[in-house]
Each structure stands twice: as structure tokens, then as C-alpha cells.
Amino acid sequence: MSTNEISITPGQRITKVIDDKDEKISSWRVFKIMGEFVSGYDFLNNYDLAVSIFGSARRGFKDEIYKEAQTLGYKLAKLGFAVITGGGPGIMEAANRGAHKAGGKSVGINIQLPAEQQVNPYVRETIGFSYFFVRKLMLSFASEVYIFFPGGFGTLDELFELLTLIQTKKSKRIPIILVNREYWTPLLNWIKNQVFKKNNAINKEDMDIYSLVDTADEAFLLIKKLADNK
């Protein structure tokens, strides 16, 4: 196969992404995207104080990490935070469950998929998006604090998106807290030794953007301290 046979132009790539060659329908999609941005920001304006909690959708109820997320969601809701998640199962469900049990605001920012992702039963206020990038932006600008429990590619994607926004000063300095030392320490060591020391790909102060704790109680005390110092 020649390179000509596998080459693709930007126009062709865009067409494949939107999966639509009808210009009228493509224009309609642009307006739909704009509408999702508007409705998303209107939705987020309902919350003066909010925390976003990320983590694996695959963690089960009996998992200790699920229990930690539930505990933190409960405590933060009691402190007056709206608890915002992606609205799905696992860690997201745990955080929403804790907020709901506390009688606080339990919020889900959901994605609409062909095989529909079910909103977990503990979400009380929700909004759904058709486009991942719109949902991702809403999650990235929803809160005053961002908490990351162990998770997969989606969790890591959100984490590095926020780190990059803060590093490049496209976002204000927002507290980012990683929960569970066992899970996060190998990644943070790789960042320190490979990315910073060996390859000088980041600055030393970039590693101060995030904080590492082990438990929900430690995360809560850190958030409370940050709130008290404001």
C-alpha cells in the first residue's frame, strides 16, 4: 500500500469525525454544540461552591476506595460543597451517594452514548451532553477543588488536562488532590524522575500543582484548610 492510499486531508478527517457529509446537517451540529455550551454554563451557574470528584467507573461497592469516595462526598456536602461527578457508576456513584446521604447537592454531568450510560441513582441534579469535548470542558471548569481517586484513561485524561491548563496559565490555580498513595505514587515518581529530572520536560514548580493524600479524611482536612485560608 502506498502512502498516497493511506493519506488523509484535514477536510476528510473532519468529515470522518462528524460522520456527516451534508453541509446543512453539519451546520446544525455547530449550533447544537453551541447550545450545549450555553446550557452547560447556565447549569453550572447554579453552584457557588462545588467540588469535582473523578475516579474509576469500575470500582464496586465493597471496594475500600468506593467507601473512601463515599465518605469524602458526605463530608464535603456537609461542609456546603455541591458534589459534582461524571454521573456514572463506581467512584462517581460513591461520591454522589455520600453527598445524597448528607442531604447536599449531588450533581452529575453525564454523557449520552449509543449504549446509554445510566446516571447513578444518587444524582439529584443532572445535565447530559452529546459531545465528549463539551462535557469535558464543563467538568474542567465546574469547581473550586478537583479530587482524583484511582481510575483509568478517562480519569488520567481529566487529570492531565487540568494540570496542563494550570501549568500554561489558561486556568487559575485550582487545588488538585490525588487520593490513595499506593495508586498515584508510581506515576508521580515517573513524573519526578523521568519527566522532570532526566528529561527536563517540566519545571520543578509544576509538581506543586497537585497534592497527594492517602485517605478521604486527609483530603477533607486539606480542603478545609484551603477553605479556611481564603
MIPA-454185 format. One line per field, with one value per residue: residue in three letters; x, y negated, z negated of N, C-alpha, C in turn. Coordinates in steps of 0.2 Angstrom, whole numbers, plus 5000, padded with zeros to 4 digits. Layout:
resn <- (ALA | ...)
neast <- (X | ...)
nnorth <- (Y | ...)
nup <- (Z | ...)
caeast <- (X | ...)
canorth <- (Y | ...)
caup <- (Z | ...)
ceast <- (X | ...)
cnorth <- (Y | ...)
cup <- (Z | ...)
This chain:
resn <- (MET | SER | THR | ASN | GLU | ILE | SER | ILE | THR | PRO | GLY | GLN | ARG | ILE | THR | LYS | VAL | ILE | ASP | ASP | LYS | ASP | GLU | LYS | ILE | SER | SER | TRP | ARG | VAL | PHE | LYS | ILE | MET | GLY | GLU | PHE | VAL | SER | GLY | TYR | ASP | PHE | LEU | ASN | ASN | TYR | ASP | LEU | ALA | VAL | SER | ILE | PHE | GLY | SER | ALA | ARG | ARG | GLY | PHE | LYS | ASP | GLU | ILE | TYR | LYS | GLU | ALA | GLN | THR | LEU | GLY | TYR | LYS | LEU | ALA | LYS | LEU | GLY | PHE | ALA | VAL | ILE | THR | GLY | GLY | GLY | PRO | GLY | ILE | MET | GLU | ALA | ALA | ASN | ARG | GLY | ALA | HIS | LYS | ALA | GLY | GLY | LYS | SER | VAL | GLY | ILE | ASN | ILE | GLN | LEU | PRO | ALA | GLU | GLN | GLN | VAL | ASN | PRO | TYR | VAL | ARG | GLU | THR | ILE | GLY | PHE | SER | TYR | PHE | PHE | VAL | ARG | LYS | LEU | MET | LEU | SER | PHE | ALA | SER | GLU | VAL | TYR | ILE | PHE | PHE | PRO | GLY | GLY | PHE | GLY | THR | LEU | ASP | GLU | LEU | PHE | GLU | LEU | LEU | THR | LEU | ILE | GLN | THR | LYS | LYS | SER | LYS | ARG | ILE | PRO | ILE | ILE | LEU | VAL | ASN | ARG | GLU | TYR | TRP | THR | PRO | LEU | LEU | ASN | TRP | ILE | LYS | ASN | GLN | VAL | PHE | LYS | LYS | ASN | ASN | ALA | ILE | ASN | LYS | GLU | ASP | MET | ASP | ILE | TYR | SER | LEU | VAL | ASP | THR | ALA | ASP | GLU | ALA | PHE | LEU | LEU | ILE | LYS | LYS | LEU | ALA | ASP | ASN | LYS)
neast <- (5004 | 5003 | 5009 | 5001 | 4989 | 4985 | 4985 | 4977 | 4967 | 4965 | 4952 | 4945 | 4947 | 4940 | 4927 | 4925 | 4926 | 4914 | 4906 | 4897 | 4891 | 4883 | 4881 | 4871 | 4866 | 4878 | 4881 | 4870 | 4874 | 4885 | 4878 | 4871 | 4881 | 4885 | 4874 | 4875 | 4886 | 4881 | 4870 | 4876 | 4885 | 4875 | 4869 | 4880 | 4881 | 4872 | 4879 | 4888 | 4898 | 4908 | 4914 | 4923 | 4924 | 4933 | 4936 | 4938 | 4925 | 4923 | 4925 | 4919 | 4905 | 4910 | 4923 | 4937 | 4941 | 4929 | 4922 | 4929 | 4928 | 4914 | 4913 | 4921 | 4913 | 4901 | 4906 | 4910 | 4899 | 4892 | 4899 | 4895 | 4898 | 4893 | 4893 | 4901 | 4901 | 4905 | 4893 | 4891 | 4894 | 4903 | 4917 | 4911 | 4898 | 4899 | 4904 | 4893 | 4883 | 4887 | 4886 | 4872 | 4867 | 4871 | 4862 | 4865 | 4870 | 4870 | 4877 | 4877 | 4887 | 4883 | 4886 | 4879 | 4877 | 4877 | 4875 | 4867 | 4873 | 4870 | 4863 | 4869 | 4860 | 4860 | 4862 | 4855 | 4853 | 4856 | 4864 | 4865 | 4876 | 4880 | 4892 | 4908 | 4919 | 4913 | 4907 | 4918 | 4925 | 4915 | 4917 | 4930 | 4929 | 4921 | 4922 | 4929 | 4938 | 4947 | 4946 | 4955 | 4952 | 4959 | 4959 | 4955 | 4959 | 4951 | 4950 | 4964 | 4965 | 4957 | 4964 | 4977 | 4973 | 4968 | 4980 | 4988 | 4981 | 4982 | 4996 | 5000 | 4994 | 4981 | 4971 | 4965 | 4974 | 4970 | 4965 | 4971 | 4969 | 4976 | 4970 | 4975 | 4989 | 4996 | 4991 | 4994 | 5008 | 5018 | 5016 | 5018 | 5031 | 5037 | 5034 | 5042 | 5055 | 5058 | 5051 | 5054 | 5067 | 5076 | 5073 | 5069 | 5057 | 5047 | 5044 | 5051 | 5042 | 5030 | 5027 | 5021 | 5008 | 4999 | 4992 | 4996 | 4987 | 4982 | 4970 | 4952 | 4949 | 4961 | 4961 | 4949 | 4953 | 4963 | 4956 | 4947 | 4957 | 4962 | 4950 | 4948 | 4959 | 4956)
nnorth <- (5006 | 4989 | 4973 | 4963 | 4969 | 4971 | 4958 | 4944 | 4930 | 4914 | 4910 | 4921 | 4928 | 4921 | 4923 | 4936 | 4937 | 4930 | 4937 | 4935 | 4929 | 4920 | 4903 | 4894 | 4902 | 4903 | 4889 | 4888 | 4896 | 4888 | 4877 | 4885 | 4889 | 4877 | 4874 | 4883 | 4879 | 4867 | 4871 | 4879 | 4870 | 4862 | 4871 | 4874 | 4862 | 4863 | 4867 | 4861 | 4865 | 4878 | 4895 | 4906 | 4923 | 4937 | 4953 | 4971 | 4980 | 4993 | 4997 | 5007 | 5008 | 5014 | 5011 | 5003 | 4991 | 4986 | 4984 | 4974 | 4963 | 4961 | 4957 | 4945 | 4938 | 4936 | 4929 | 4917 | 4912 | 4909 | 4899 | 4889 | 4890 | 4892 | 4908 | 4914 | 4925 | 4936 | 4943 | 4957 | 4974 | 4983 | 4975 | 4962 | 4964 | 4967 | 4955 | 4947 | 4953 | 4952 | 4938 | 4937 | 4944 | 4935 | 4925 | 4915 | 4906 | 4916 | 4919 | 4923 | 4924 | 4929 | 4941 | 4943 | 4958 | 4971 | 4984 | 4981 | 4972 | 4975 | 4964 | 4963 | 4969 | 4959 | 4947 | 4931 | 4919 | 4916 | 4915 | 4918 | 4922 | 4922 | 4922 | 4927 | 4918 | 4906 | 4909 | 4913 | 4900 | 4894 | 4901 | 4898 | 4884 | 4883 | 4882 | 4877 | 4885 | 4900 | 4917 | 4933 | 4949 | 4966 | 4972 | 4975 | 4973 | 4962 | 4955 | 4951 | 4944 | 4932 | 4928 | 4924 | 4915 | 4904 | 4901 | 4897 | 4885 | 4877 | 4876 | 4870 | 4858 | 4856 | 4858 | 4853 | 4855 | 4870 | 4880 | 4897 | 4913 | 4929 | 4944 | 4958 | 4965 | 4977 | 4980 | 4968 | 4965 | 4972 | 4966 | 4952 | 4953 | 4957 | 4945 | 4936 | 4942 | 4946 | 4937 | 4924 | 4924 | 4932 | 4928 | 4915 | 4909 | 4903 | 4889 | 4888 | 4882 | 4886 | 4898 | 4894 | 4891 | 4901 | 4911 | 4924 | 4936 | 4949 | 4954 | 4951 | 4944 | 4936 | 4929 | 4921 | 4914 | 4906 | 4899 | 4892 | 4884 | 4876 | 4869 | 4862 | 4854 | 4845)
nup <- (5000 | 5004 | 4998 | 5003 | 5004 | 4990 | 4985 | 4978 | 4979 | 4970 | 4971 | 4975 | 4963 | 4954 | 4959 | 4957 | 4943 | 4939 | 4946 | 4956 | 4972 | 4976 | 4979 | 4973 | 4962 | 4955 | 4952 | 4943 | 4933 | 4927 | 4922 | 4912 | 4904 | 4899 | 4892 | 4882 | 4875 | 4870 | 4862 | 4853 | 4846 | 4840 | 4832 | 4823 | 4816 | 4806 | 4795 | 4782 | 4774 | 4776 | 4779 | 4789 | 4792 | 4797 | 4804 | 4806 | 4815 | 4813 | 4800 | 4787 | 4774 | 4763 | 4762 | 4754 | 4759 | 4765 | 4753 | 4747 | 4756 | 4755 | 4741 | 4742 | 4751 | 4743 | 4732 | 4738 | 4744 | 4732 | 4728 | 4736 | 4750 | 4767 | 4774 | 4788 | 4801 | 4815 | 4816 | 4817 | 4814 | 4800 | 4793 | 4795 | 4793 | 4779 | 4773 | 4776 | 4769 | 4756 | 4755 | 4757 | 4746 | 4736 | 4738 | 4746 | 4761 | 4775 | 4789 | 4807 | 4822 | 4836 | 4850 | 4866 | 4874 | 4887 | 4883 | 4869 | 4856 | 4839 | 4827 | 4811 | 4796 | 4786 | 4790 | 4790 | 4797 | 4814 | 4830 | 4847 | 4860 | 4878 | 4884 | 4881 | 4879 | 4875 | 4863 | 4856 | 4855 | 4847 | 4835 | 4832 | 4828 | 4818 | 4804 | 4787 | 4782 | 4786 | 4786 | 4787 | 4787 | 4788 | 4805 | 4823 | 4840 | 4843 | 4831 | 4830 | 4841 | 4838 | 4827 | 4832 | 4841 | 4833 | 4826 | 4836 | 4841 | 4829 | 4828 | 4840 | 4837 | 4842 | 4835 | 4818 | 4803 | 4796 | 4783 | 4784 | 4779 | 4776 | 4772 | 4762 | 4760 | 4763 | 4776 | 4784 | 4782 | 4790 | 4803 | 4800 | 4796 | 4808 | 4815 | 4808 | 4809 | 4822 | 4831 | 4826 | 4819 | 4828 | 4841 | 4841 | 4845 | 4839 | 4827 | 4810 | 4801 | 4807 | 4802 | 4790 | 4792 | 4789 | 4775 | 4764 | 4755 | 4743 | 4739 | 4737 | 4726 | 4724 | 4736 | 4734 | 4723 | 4729 | 4739 | 4731 | 4724 | 4734 | 4738 | 4726 | 4726 | 4736)
caeast <- (5000 | 5007 | 5007 | 4995 | 4982 | 4983 | 4985 | 4970 | 4967 | 4961 | 4944 | 4942 | 4947 | 4934 | 4921 | 4925 | 4924 | 4907 | 4902 | 4891 | 4893 | 4878 | 4883 | 4866 | 4866 | 4885 | 4880 | 4866 | 4879 | 4888 | 4873 | 4869 | 4887 | 4885 | 4868 | 4877 | 4890 | 4877 | 4866 | 4881 | 4887 | 4869 | 4868 | 4885 | 4880 | 4868 | 4883 | 4893 | 4904 | 4907 | 4920 | 4923 | 4927 | 4934 | 4938 | 4936 | 4918 | 4923 | 4925 | 4912 | 4903 | 4913 | 4929 | 4938 | 4941 | 4922 | 4920 | 4933 | 4924 | 4908 | 4915 | 4923 | 4907 | 4897 | 4909 | 4911 | 4892 | 4890 | 4903 | 4892 | 4900 | 4890 | 4897 | 4900 | 4904 | 4903 | 4886 | 4891 | 4895 | 4910 | 4919 | 4907 | 4892 | 4901 | 4904 | 4886 | 4880 | 4889 | 4883 | 4865 | 4866 | 4872 | 4857 | 4868 | 4869 | 4873 | 4876 | 4880 | 4887 | 4883 | 4887 | 4874 | 4880 | 4873 | 4873 | 4866 | 4876 | 4864 | 4865 | 4868 | 4853 | 4861 | 4862 | 4849 | 4853 | 4860 | 4863 | 4868 | 4879 | 4881 | 4899 | 4913 | 4923 | 4909 | 4906 | 4925 | 4926 | 4911 | 4920 | 4936 | 4928 | 4914 | 4923 | 4934 | 4943 | 4947 | 4949 | 4955 | 4953 | 4961 | 4955 | 4958 | 4961 | 4947 | 4952 | 4970 | 4964 | 4955 | 4969 | 4982 | 4970 | 4969 | 4987 | 4991 | 4978 | 4985 | 5003 | 5000 | 4990 | 4975 | 4966 | 4968 | 4977 | 4964 | 4968 | 4970 | 4971 | 4976 | 4969 | 4977 | 4996 | 4998 | 4990 | 4997 | 5015 | 5022 | 5015 | 5021 | 5039 | 5039 | 5034 | 5048 | 5062 | 5059 | 5049 | 5057 | 5075 | 5080 | 5072 | 5068 | 5051 | 5043 | 5048 | 5051 | 5036 | 5024 | 5025 | 5017 | 5001 | 4994 | 4994 | 4995 | 4985 | 4981 | 4963 | 4946 | 4950 | 4966 | 4958 | 4944 | 4956 | 4967 | 4951 | 4945 | 4962 | 4962 | 4944 | 4949 | 4964 | 4954)
canorth <- (5000 | 4983 | 4968 | 4959 | 4973 | 4970 | 4951 | 4941 | 4922 | 4911 | 4909 | 4928 | 4930 | 4918 | 4926 | 4943 | 4935 | 4928 | 4943 | 4932 | 4925 | 4915 | 4897 | 4892 | 4905 | 4901 | 4883 | 4889 | 4898 | 4882 | 4874 | 4890 | 4889 | 4870 | 4874 | 4887 | 4874 | 4862 | 4874 | 4881 | 4865 | 4860 | 4876 | 4874 | 4856 | 4864 | 4869 | 4856 | 4868 | 4885 | 4899 | 4911 | 4929 | 4941 | 4960 | 4977 | 4982 | 5000 | 4999 | 5009 | 5006 | 5017 | 5009 | 4998 | 4984 | 4984 | 4981 | 4968 | 4958 | 4960 | 4953 | 4938 | 4934 | 4935 | 4923 | 4911 | 4910 | 4906 | 4893 | 4884 | 4891 | 4896 | 4913 | 4915 | 4931 | 4938 | 4946 | 4964 | 4979 | 4983 | 4969 | 4957 | 4966 | 4967 | 4948 | 4944 | 4957 | 4948 | 4931 | 4938 | 4946 | 4929 | 4920 | 4910 | 4906 | 4922 | 4917 | 4927 | 4921 | 4935 | 4941 | 4948 | 4963 | 4975 | 4988 | 4976 | 4973 | 4974 | 4960 | 4967 | 4967 | 4955 | 4940 | 4927 | 4914 | 4918 | 4912 | 4923 | 4919 | 4927 | 4922 | 4928 | 4912 | 4901 | 4912 | 4912 | 4893 | 4892 | 4904 | 4894 | 4878 | 4883 | 4882 | 4874 | 4891 | 4906 | 4923 | 4938 | 4956 | 4971 | 4973 | 4977 | 4967 | 4956 | 4951 | 4948 | 4938 | 4926 | 4925 | 4921 | 4909 | 4899 | 4900 | 4893 | 4879 | 4873 | 4875 | 4865 | 4852 | 4855 | 4858 | 4851 | 4861 | 4873 | 4886 | 4904 | 4918 | 4936 | 4949 | 4965 | 4965 | 4983 | 4980 | 4962 | 4964 | 4974 | 4961 | 4946 | 4954 | 4956 | 4938 | 4933 | 4944 | 4946 | 4931 | 4918 | 4924 | 4934 | 4925 | 4908 | 4908 | 4898 | 4886 | 4891 | 4879 | 4889 | 4903 | 4892 | 4890 | 4906 | 4913 | 4932 | 4939 | 4956 | 4956 | 4946 | 4939 | 4932 | 4925 | 4917 | 4909 | 4902 | 4894 | 4887 | 4879 | 4872 | 4865 | 4858 | 4849 | 4840)
caup <- (5000 | 5005 | 4994 | 5006 | 5002 | 4983 | 4983 | 4977 | 4979 | 4964 | 4973 | 4974 | 4956 | 4951 | 4961 | 4953 | 4936 | 4938 | 4949 | 4960 | 4977 | 4978 | 4976 | 4969 | 4956 | 4952 | 4949 | 4937 | 4927 | 4924 | 4917 | 4907 | 4899 | 4896 | 4887 | 4876 | 4871 | 4866 | 4857 | 4848 | 4841 | 4836 | 4827 | 4818 | 4813 | 4800 | 4789 | 4780 | 4771 | 4779 | 4779 | 4794 | 4790 | 4803 | 4802 | 4810 | 4816 | 4812 | 4793 | 4784 | 4768 | 4757 | 4763 | 4749 | 4762 | 4765 | 4747 | 4746 | 4760 | 4752 | 4735 | 4744 | 4754 | 4737 | 4728 | 4742 | 4744 | 4725 | 4727 | 4741 | 4757 | 4772 | 4776 | 4795 | 4804 | 4821 | 4815 | 4819 | 4808 | 4797 | 4789 | 4796 | 4789 | 4772 | 4771 | 4776 | 4764 | 4750 | 4755 | 4756 | 4739 | 4732 | 4739 | 4750 | 4769 | 4778 | 4796 | 4812 | 4828 | 4840 | 4857 | 4869 | 4878 | 4891 | 4877 | 4865 | 4849 | 4834 | 4822 | 4805 | 4793 | 4781 | 4793 | 4789 | 4802 | 4819 | 4836 | 4851 | 4866 | 4883 | 4886 | 4875 | 4878 | 4871 | 4856 | 4853 | 4853 | 4841 | 4829 | 4831 | 4826 | 4814 | 4797 | 4784 | 4780 | 4790 | 4782 | 4791 | 4784 | 4794 | 4811 | 4829 | 4845 | 4843 | 4825 | 4831 | 4846 | 4835 | 4823 | 4836 | 4844 | 4828 | 4825 | 4842 | 4841 | 4824 | 4830 | 4845 | 4835 | 4846 | 4829 | 4812 | 4799 | 4793 | 4779 | 4787 | 4774 | 4778 | 4766 | 4762 | 4761 | 4767 | 4783 | 4788 | 4781 | 4796 | 4808 | 4798 | 4796 | 4815 | 4817 | 4805 | 4811 | 4830 | 4835 | 4824 | 4818 | 4833 | 4847 | 4840 | 4849 | 4835 | 4821 | 4803 | 4798 | 4810 | 4797 | 4784 | 4794 | 4786 | 4768 | 4763 | 4748 | 4743 | 4737 | 4738 | 4720 | 4726 | 4742 | 4731 | 4719 | 4733 | 4742 | 4725 | 4723 | 4740 | 4737 | 4720 | 4728 | 4741)
ceast <- (5004 | 5005 | 5001 | 4988 | 4980 | 4983 | 4978 | 4971 | 4963 | 4954 | 4941 | 4942 | 4941 | 4928 | 4920 | 4923 | 4917 | 4903 | 4896 | 4894 | 4888 | 4879 | 4878 | 4866 | 4873 | 4884 | 4875 | 4870 | 4882 | 4884 | 4871 | 4875 | 4887 | 4879 | 4870 | 4882 | 4886 | 4873 | 4870 | 4883 | 4881 | 4868 | 4873 | 4884 | 4876 | 4872 | 4888 | 4899 | 4903 | 4914 | 4918 | 4927 | 4927 | 4937 | 4935 | 4928 | 4918 | 4924 | 4919 | 4911 | 4907 | 4921 | 4931 | 4938 | 4934 | 4920 | 4923 | 4929 | 4918 | 4908 | 4916 | 4917 | 4902 | 4900 | 4909 | 4904 | 4890 | 4894 | 4900 | 4894 | 4895 | 4895 | 4896 | 4904 | 4902 | 4896 | 4886 | 4892 | 4901 | 4911 | 4914 | 4900 | 4893 | 4901 | 4897 | 4882 | 4881 | 4886 | 4875 | 4863 | 4866 | 4866 | 4859 | 4866 | 4873 | 4872 | 4880 | 4881 | 4889 | 4885 | 4882 | 4878 | 4875 | 4870 | 4873 | 4869 | 4871 | 4867 | 4864 | 4863 | 4854 | 4862 | 4855 | 4848 | 4858 | 4859 | 4867 | 4871 | 4880 | 4888 | 4903 | 4917 | 4920 | 4908 | 4913 | 4926 | 4922 | 4914 | 4926 | 4935 | 4922 | 4916 | 4929 | 4940 | 4941 | 4950 | 4949 | 4957 | 4956 | 4956 | 4959 | 4960 | 4957 | 4949 | 4959 | 4970 | 4962 | 4960 | 4975 | 4980 | 4970 | 4976 | 4990 | 4988 | 4981 | 4993 | 5004 | 4997 | 4984 | 4969 | 4969 | 4970 | 4971 | 4967 | 4966 | 4973 | 4970 | 4975 | 4971 | 4985 | 4999 | 4997 | 4994 | 5004 | 5019 | 5022 | 5019 | 5029 | 5041 | 5039 | 5041 | 5055 | 5063 | 5057 | 5053 | 5065 | 5079 | 5079 | 5070 | 5062 | 5046 | 5047 | 5047 | 5044 | 5030 | 5022 | 5021 | 5010 | 4996 | 4997 | 4992 | 4993 | 4983 | 4973 | 4958 | 4947 | 4955 | 4964 | 4954 | 4948 | 4960 | 4962 | 4949 | 4950 | 4962 | 4956 | 4945 | 4954 | 4962 | 4951)
cnorth <- (4994 | 4978 | 4964 | 4963 | 4972 | 4963 | 4949 | 4933 | 4920 | 4911 | 4916 | 4930 | 4927 | 4921 | 4933 | 4942 | 4934 | 4933 | 4940 | 4928 | 4920 | 4908 | 4894 | 4895 | 4904 | 4894 | 4883 | 4891 | 4893 | 4879 | 4878 | 4889 | 4882 | 4870 | 4878 | 4883 | 4870 | 4865 | 4877 | 4876 | 4862 | 4865 | 4875 | 4867 | 4857 | 4866 | 4864 | 4859 | 4876 | 4889 | 4905 | 4917 | 4934 | 4948 | 4965 | 4978 | 4989 | 5002 | 5001 | 5007 | 5008 | 5015 | 5003 | 4991 | 4982 | 4980 | 4975 | 4962 | 4956 | 4956 | 4946 | 4935 | 4932 | 4929 | 4917 | 4908 | 4906 | 4900 | 4887 | 4885 | 4894 | 4901 | 4915 | 4921 | 4931 | 4941 | 4953 | 4968 | 4978 | 4978 | 4963 | 4958 | 4965 | 4960 | 4945 | 4947 | 4953 | 4942 | 4932 | 4940 | 4940 | 4924 | 4914 | 4910 | 4911 | 4921 | 4922 | 4924 | 4927 | 4935 | 4946 | 4952 | 4968 | 4981 | 4984 | 4977 | 4971 | 4969 | 4963 | 4964 | 4962 | 4947 | 4937 | 4921 | 4916 | 4915 | 4917 | 4920 | 4925 | 4927 | 4922 | 4922 | 4906 | 4903 | 4911 | 4905 | 4891 | 4895 | 4900 | 4887 | 4877 | 4881 | 4878 | 4879 | 4897 | 4912 | 4929 | 4945 | 4960 | 4972 | 4974 | 4971 | 4961 | 4951 | 4948 | 4943 | 4932 | 4923 | 4921 | 4915 | 4903 | 4897 | 4895 | 4886 | 4874 | 4871 | 4870 | 4858 | 4850 | 4856 | 4856 | 4857 | 4864 | 4879 | 4893 | 4909 | 4925 | 4940 | 4956 | 4966 | 4971 | 4983 | 4974 | 4962 | 4966 | 4969 | 4954 | 4947 | 4954 | 4949 | 4935 | 4935 | 4944 | 4939 | 4925 | 4919 | 4926 | 4930 | 4918 | 4905 | 4903 | 4895 | 4889 | 4888 | 4883 | 4895 | 4901 | 4890 | 4895 | 4908 | 4921 | 4933 | 4946 | 4958 | 4950 | 4941 | 4934 | 4927 | 4919 | 4912 | 4904 | 4897 | 4889 | 4882 | 4874 | 4867 | 4860 | 4852 | 4844 | 4833)
cup <- (5000 | 5000 | 4996 | 5004 | 4995 | 4981 | 4983 | 4976 | 4972 | 4965 | 4972 | 4967 | 4953 | 4952 | 4958 | 4946 | 4935 | 4941 | 4953 | 4966 | 4980 | 4975 | 4971 | 4962 | 4952 | 4948 | 4943 | 4931 | 4924 | 4919 | 4911 | 4902 | 4896 | 4890 | 4881 | 4872 | 4867 | 4861 | 4851 | 4843 | 4837 | 4830 | 4821 | 4814 | 4806 | 4794 | 4787 | 4777 | 4773 | 4779 | 4784 | 4791 | 4795 | 4800 | 4807 | 4810 | 4814 | 4805 | 4790 | 4777 | 4762 | 4757 | 4758 | 4753 | 4763 | 4759 | 4745 | 4750 | 4757 | 4745 | 4737 | 4747 | 4748 | 4734 | 4732 | 4743 | 4738 | 4725 | 4732 | 4748 | 4761 | 4774 | 4783 | 4797 | 4811 | 4822 | 4816 | 4813 | 4805 | 4792 | 4789 | 4792 | 4781 | 4769 | 4771 | 4771 | 4757 | 4749 | 4754 | 4749 | 4734 | 4733 | 4743 | 4758 | 4772 | 4786 | 4801 | 4819 | 4833 | 4847 | 4860 | 4874 | 4882 | 4886 | 4871 | 4858 | 4844 | 4829 | 4815 | 4801 | 4787 | 4783 | 4792 | 4794 | 4807 | 4825 | 4841 | 4858 | 4872 | 4885 | 4880 | 4874 | 4874 | 4864 | 4852 | 4851 | 4847 | 4835 | 4827 | 4828 | 4821 | 4806 | 4794 | 4782 | 4784 | 4786 | 4787 | 4787 | 4790 | 4799 | 4817 | 4834 | 4845 | 4837 | 4827 | 4836 | 4843 | 4830 | 4827 | 4840 | 4840 | 4827 | 4830 | 4842 | 4835 | 4826 | 4835 | 4844 | 4839 | 4841 | 4823 | 4808 | 4795 | 4789 | 4783 | 4781 | 4776 | 4772 | 4767 | 4764 | 4765 | 4774 | 4787 | 4787 | 4787 | 4801 | 4806 | 4798 | 4803 | 4817 | 4815 | 4808 | 4819 | 4833 | 4833 | 4823 | 4824 | 4840 | 4847 | 4845 | 4845 | 4830 | 4815 | 4800 | 4801 | 4805 | 4791 | 4786 | 4790 | 4779 | 4768 | 4756 | 4749 | 4742 | 4738 | 4732 | 4722 | 4731 | 4739 | 4727 | 4723 | 4736 | 4737 | 4724 | 4728 | 4740 | 4732 | 4722 | 4733 | 4738)
